[in-house]
Amino acid sequence: MAGLDEASLRTLRWRVEGLPVRLGQILLIGGLFWLYARTSLPLAWSAGAIATAVIDADLSRRHLTRLDDWRLAVLTAFSRVASAGAFASVCFVFLTDRSGVGLAAAMLVGCAMNLNNAVMTRGSRRFFLSIVGPSSVCLVALPLVAWRNGHALSLAGAGILTVGAVAYAVFIALLARALFKESQALRSALEAAEAASRSKSAFLAVTSHEIRTPLNGVLGMAQAMENGTLSQVQRGRVSVIRQSGEALLEILNDILDLAKIEAGKLELETAPFEVEAVTLSAVRAFSATALAKGLA
């Protein structure tokens, strides 16, 4: 179980972080049906659904911290099925109303529940059946249960609704499959992009080091020439070579900092500098080109 993919980990986190939302949904559905039916059954369903949701969230939280504990993984799977089944059982609670509203509400809530579970478990084959399965079974069974309990529904009508529910469940399964493939494609693209970024950083680092070696030779010779006997014009030209080489060396160091940036280890430094010296360095570097073009 230690090899959970990112989609499964995301689903586990949803079971933990989404607990307040699920509790709000339970209270809203149970409260509205209680106001409509005025029976104790919605209250009993709310209590059972809340209890299983809280247990599921607690076990999922523990599972996230102990992914290698297979016993905890099995226990979490059972709690996940129990929580999903308890929530889906509200559809049968709706069937206690035989006015026609109950069956319509049950089918509507069952479809919405199925779609929500499929979206929230997208990309996770491991958790799809345990979460979407209970709501799918309830949705398919609703028409026949309604017919057996005396709803204004013929056997043929129940059969048609059952076929529709099965078709909807198949659609949800295909949707989940498409979402899984899309998630896999996005994950592969992300991994390829990260690999390309690492290759780019490695190439820049190696190239920068290779350029730095001959550049140090150039700077060393320029420094040696400055220490020799030179005319004023020659000394100025050698100074331009040395300053340009030092500027190129700073650029190479900046390129090497890219690896530090990607690793999150770049440290900014604050140091004093002379604006006049930086300006004169730029002027000297481009003075020959400017004079060749007749520019002052």
Secondary structure, DSSP 8 states (H G I E B T S, - for coil): -TT--HHHHHHHHHHHHTHHHHHHHHHHHHHHHHHHH--SHHHHHHHHHHHHHHHHHHHHHHHHH-TT-HHHHHHHHHHHHHHHHHHHTHHHHHTT--SSHHHHHHHHHHHHHHHHHHHHTTT-HHHHHHHHHHHHHHHHHHHHHHHHTT-S--HHHHHHHHHHHHHHHHHHHHHHHHHHHHHHHHHHHHHHHHHHHHHHHHHHHHHHHHHHHHHHHHHHHHHHHHTS---HHHHHHHHHHHHHHHHHHHHHHHHHHHHHHHHT----------HHHHHHHHHHHHHHHHHHTT--
